[in-house]
């Protein structure tokens, strides 16, 4: 194990690579100030930051060995049940009218979304991005859940984070939908109003647990296993689904929009 603190090892590795804090921040999709704060020991590094930094700087575990314990996900108390439900789910259905679903977001897209929150701080943003990326490991299970996503076309057109971030995000969606357990369908804008214009939600089903829903709301999301709420949202999902483009047409649309962001 290399000697020194996490920040010292990071700084020395950066300097050996002839990178400024700004340049390293660009490679790690974070700010120059965050790199500086971590080097000075003023911010706790995340697991994702560490893994990416080691890959960029050619390290082999020197930083990871010094990483503080990050096994406990930093999530609000009211939301803490949902990642556990996702882990046990055999089927997850989601509808998102404004944004790419969280389980399919790239780190840069998620960071842009989270940074728009009022009173967001760099530390909160990085921890929230880390949490979102951790949730995505459900797709790496030996038997990953079936994931059926419905998104409104406007989620593809809103340039969250700018052209580069959106192009990367759409390419990631196309890559993820190559997996047999993941499908994504787009509800076209010209449909007009649907049963989903009021907001997004997800439905999770698993063996040995009641069906759960996560409902997106302005103040805070709601996680519930109440049968009447779950039943209502299942009906609503089916009502939205009937307007969605077939999978192959949706993939063509993803290709078209991704190419537009490359112009």
C-alpha positions as CSV (number, residue, x, y, z in Angstrom):
1,X,0.0,0.0,0.0
2,X,1.3,3.4,-0.9
3,X,2.1,5.8,2.0
4,X,0.3,9.0,2.6
5,X,-3.3,10.2,2.9
6,X,-5.9,9.8,0.1
7,X,-5.5,13.5,-0.8
8,X,-1.7,13.3,-1.0
9,X,-1.7,10.2,-3.2
10,X,-4.3,11.7,-5.5
11,X,-2.3,15.0,-5.8
12,X,1.0,13.2,-6.5
13,X,-0.6,10.9,-9.1
14,X,-2.2,13.9,-10.7
15,X,1.1,15.8,-10.9
16,X,3.0,12.7,-12.2
17,X,0.4,12.7,-15.0
18,X,1.0,16.4,-15.6
19,X,-2.6,17.3,-15.0
20,X,-4.0,20.4,-13.4
21,X,-6.9,20.1,-11.0
22,X,-9.1,21.6,-13.8
23,X,-7.9,19.0,-16.3
24,X,-8.4,16.1,-13.9
25,X,-11.9,17.4,-13.0
26,X,-12.8,17.4,-16.7
27,X,-11.7,13.8,-17.0
28,X,-13.6,12.8,-13.9
29,X,-16.7,14.8,-14.8
30,X,-16.5,17.0,-11.7
31,X,-15.3,20.5,-10.8
32,X,-11.8,21.7,-10.2
33,X,-12.8,22.8,-6.7
34,X,-14.0,19.3,-5.8
35,X,-10.6,17.8,-6.8
36,X,-8.9,20.5,-4.7
37,X,-11.2,19.8,-1.7
38,X,-10.5,16.1,-1.8
39,X,-6.8,16.6,-2.2
40,X,-6.8,18.8,0.9
41,X,-9.0,16.3,2.9
42,X,-11.9,18.7,3.0
43,X,-14.3,16.4,1.2
44,X,-15.0,12.7,1.4
45,X,-14.3,10.9,-1.9
46,X,-17.0,8.6,-3.3
47,X,-16.4,5.1,-4.5
48,X,-17.2,6.2,-8.1
49,X,-14.8,9.1,-7.9
50,X,-12.1,6.8,-6.7
51,X,-12.6,4.1,-9.3
52,X,-12.6,6.7,-12.1
53,X,-9.6,8.5,-10.7
54,X,-7.6,5.3,-10.5
55,X,-8.4,4.4,-14.1
56,X,-7.5,7.8,-15.3
57,X,-4.3,8.1,-13.3
58,X,-3.1,4.5,-13.8
59,X,-3.3,3.5,-10.1
60,X,-3.9,0.0,-8.9
61,X,-5.9,0.2,-5.6
62,X,-3.7,2.8,-3.9
63,X,-6.7,5.2,-3.5
64,X,-9.3,2.5,-3.1
65,X,-7.5,1.0,-0.1
66,X,-7.9,4.3,1.7
67,X,-11.5,4.9,0.7
68,X,-13.7,5.5,3.8
69,X,-16.5,3.0,4.3
70,X,-19.2,3.7,1.7
71,X,-21.3,0.6,2.0
72,X,-24.2,2.5,3.5
73,X,-26.0,4.4,0.8
74,X,-26.7,8.1,1.5
75,X,-30.4,8.3,0.9
76,X,-33.2,10.2,2.6
77,X,-35.0,8.2,5.3
78,X,-38.3,8.3,3.4
79,X,-36.6,6.8,0.3
80,X,-34.4,4.2,2.0
81,X,-36.9,1.4,1.4
82,X,-36.9,1.7,-2.4
83,X,-33.4,0.6,-3.2
84,X,-34.1,-2.5,-1.0
85,X,-37.2,-3.2,-3.1
86,X,-35.2,-2.8,-6.3
87,X,-32.7,-5.3,-5.1
88,X,-35.4,-7.9,-4.6
89,X,-37.6,-7.1,-7.6
90,X,-38.0,-9.5,-10.5
91,X,-39.9,-6.8,-12.5
92,X,-39.6,-3.0,-12.5
93,X,-41.9,-0.8,-14.6
94,X,-41.4,2.9,-14.8
95,X,-42.9,5.9,-16.5
96,X,-41.0,9.2,-16.7
97,X,-42.5,12.2,-18.5
98,X,-39.6,14.6,-18.1
99,X,-36.3,12.8,-17.5
100,X,-34.4,9.6,-18.3
101,X,-35.2,7.1,-15.5
102,X,-32.7,7.0,-12.7
103,X,-31.6,3.4,-13.2
104,X,-30.6,4.3,-16.8
105,X,-28.9,7.6,-16.2
106,X,-25.2,8.2,-16.7
107,X,-23.2,9.8,-14.0
108,X,-22.9,13.1,-15.9
109,X,-26.6,13.3,-16.7
110,X,-27.5,12.5,-13.1
111,X,-25.1,15.2,-11.9
112,X,-26.7,17.8,-14.1
113,X,-30.2,16.8,-12.9
114,X,-29.2,16.9,-9.2
115,X,-27.2,20.2,-9.6
116,X,-30.4,21.9,-10.5
117,X,-31.9,21.3,-7.1
118,X,-32.2,24.4,-4.9
119,X,-29.5,24.7,-2.3
120,X,-27.6,21.8,-3.8
121,X,-23.9,21.6,-2.6
122,X,-21.1,19.8,-4.3
123,X,-20.8,17.3,-1.5
124,X,-24.5,16.5,-1.7
125,X,-24.5,16.2,-5.5
126,X,-21.5,13.8,-5.5
127,X,-23.0,11.6,-2.8
128,X,-26.4,11.6,-4.5
129,X,-24.8,10.6,-7.8
130,X,-22.9,7.9,-6.1
131,X,-26.1,6.6,-4.6
132,X,-27.8,6.6,-8.0
133,X,-24.9,4.7,-9.6
134,X,-25.0,2.1,-6.8
135,X,-28.6,1.4,-7.4
136,X,-27.8,0.4,-11.0
137,X,-25.9,-2.7,-9.9
138,X,-29.3,-4.5,-9.8
139,X,-28.7,-5.0,-13.5
140,X,-25.4,-6.8,-12.8
141,X,-27.1,-9.5,-10.7
142,X,-27.0,-13.1,-11.9
143,X,-30.7,-12.8,-12.5
144,X,-31.4,-9.1,-13.1
145,X,-34.9,-7.8,-13.0
146,X,-37.0,-7.3,-16.1
147,X,-37.1,-3.5,-16.7
148,X,-39.9,-2.0,-18.8
149,X,-39.4,1.7,-19.2
150,X,-41.8,4.2,-20.7
151,X,-40.5,7.8,-21.3
152,X,-42.1,10.8,-22.9
153,X,-40.3,12.1,-26.0
154,X,-39.7,15.4,-24.3
155,X,-37.2,13.6,-21.9
156,X,-35.1,13.0,-25.0
157,X,-35.4,16.6,-26.3
158,X,-34.6,18.5,-23.1
159,X,-30.8,19.1,-23.3
160,X,-29.9,18.2,-19.7
161,X,-26.2,19.0,-19.2
162,X,-25.7,20.1,-22.8
163,X,-25.1,18.3,-26.1
164,X,-22.2,16.1,-25.0
165,X,-24.0,14.9,-21.9
166,X,-27.2,14.1,-23.8
167,X,-25.4,12.4,-26.6
168,X,-23.6,10.2,-24.1
169,X,-26.8,9.6,-22.2
170,X,-28.7,8.5,-25.4
171,X,-25.9,6.2,-26.5
172,X,-26.0,4.7,-23.0
173,X,-29.8,4.1,-23.4
174,X,-29.2,2.4,-26.7
175,X,-26.5,0.2,-25.1
176,X,-28.6,-0.8,-22.2
177,X,-31.6,-1.7,-24.4
178,X,-29.4,-4.3,-26.1
179,X,-29.8,-6.3,-22.9
180,X,-32.6,-8.9,-23.1
181,X,-34.1,-7.8,-19.7
182,X,-34.4,-4.1,-20.6
183,X,-36.9,-2.5,-22.9
184,X,-37.5,1.2,-23.5
185,X,-40.5,2.7,-25.3
186,X,-41.1,6.4,-26.2
187,X,-44.4,8.1,-26.0
188,X,-44.5,10.6,-28.8
189,X,-45.2,14.3,-28.2
190,X,-47.9,14.4,-30.8
191,X,-50.1,12.1,-28.7
192,X,-50.8,15.2,-26.5
193,X,-52.1,14.6,-23.0
194,X,-51.9,11.1,-21.5
195,X,-52.6,9.6,-18.2
196,X,-49.0,10.2,-17.3
197,X,-48.7,14.0,-17.6
198,X,-49.2,14.5,-13.9
199,X,-45.8,12.9,-13.0
200,X,-43.5,9.9,-13.1
201,X,-43.6,6.7,-11.1
202,X,-42.1,3.2,-10.8
203,X,-43.7,-0.1,-9.9
204,X,-41.6,-3.0,-8.5
205,X,-42.7,-6.6,-8.1
206,X,-40.7,-9.3,-6.3
207,X,-41.1,-12.8,-4.8
208,X,-41.9,-12.7,-1.1
209,X,-42.5,-9.0,-0.9
210,X,-45.6,-6.9,-1.7
211,X,-45.7,-4.8,-4.8
212,X,-44.3,-1.3,-4.2
213,X,-44.5,2.0,-6.0
214,X,-42.3,5.1,-6.0
215,X,-44.1,8.2,-7.0
216,X,-42.2,11.3,-8.1
217,X,-43.5,14.5,-6.4
218,X,-42.2,18.1,-6.1
219,X,-41.6,18.1,-2.4
220,X,-40.4,14.5,-2.0
221,X,-41.0,11.2,-3.7
222,X,-43.4,8.8,-2.1
223,X,-42.7,5.0,-1.6
224,X,-45.8,2.9,-0.8
225,X,-47.0,-0.7,-0.8
226,X,-50.7,0.3,-0.3
227,X,-52.7,-2.0,-2.5
228,X,-55.1,0.7,-3.7
229,X,-52.2,3.0,-4.7
230,X,-50.3,0.2,-6.4
231,X,-53.5,-0.9,-8.3
232,X,-54.1,2.7,-9.4
233,X,-50.7,3.1,-10.9
234,X,-50.7,-0.3,-12.6
235,X,-53.8,0.8,-14.4
236,X,-52.2,4.2,-15.2
237,X,-49.1,2.5,-16.5
238,X,-51.2,0.4,-18.9
239,X,-53.1,3.5,-20.1
240,X,-49.8,5.2,-20.9
241,X,-48.3,2.1,-22.5
242,X,-51.0,2.0,-25.2
243,X,-49.7,5.3,-26.6
244,X,-46.0,4.2,-26.6
245,X,-44.1,3.5,-29.8
246,X,-43.0,-0.2,-30.3
247,X,-39.5,-1.0,-29.1
248,X,-37.8,-1.0,-32.6
249,X,-39.3,2.4,-33.5
250,X,-38.3,3.8,-30.1
251,X,-34.7,2.7,-30.7
252,X,-34.7,4.4,-34.2
253,X,-35.9,7.6,-32.5
254,X,-33.1,7.3,-29.9
255,X,-30.6,7.0,-32.7
256,X,-32.0,10.0,-34.5
257,X,-32.0,12.3,-31.5
258,X,-28.5,11.1,-30.4
259,X,-27.3,12.0,-33.9
260,X,-28.9,15.5,-33.6
261,X,-27.0,16.1,-30.4
262,X,-23.8,15.3,-32.3
263,X,-24.4,18.2,-34.8
